[in-house]
Amino acid sequence: MTSLLYPISTEKALGMIDKNNTISYIVDFRSNKKEIKKEFEEVFGVKVESINTSMSIKNFKKAFIRLKPEYKAGEVARKLKLV
């Protein structure tokens, strides 16, 4: 099962990249934090510090993925063509 669906590219989400070293993603609503972390680390070759999730009324889940300080969210954002 693929947990990661697509990145969020709102103004607020893009601001979190530089301020909090965090990437925002829409993920499968059945996936848990461990699955999201494992897949994100495998796909992008980075280490994740923490993940916060929230459910939406429209039946999708947002994941806020904070990277460890030695990795830069801006580099991941460039791979995703967000910046």
Order of alpha helices (4+ residues) and beta strands (2+ residues): beta-alpha-beta-alpha-beta-beta-alpha
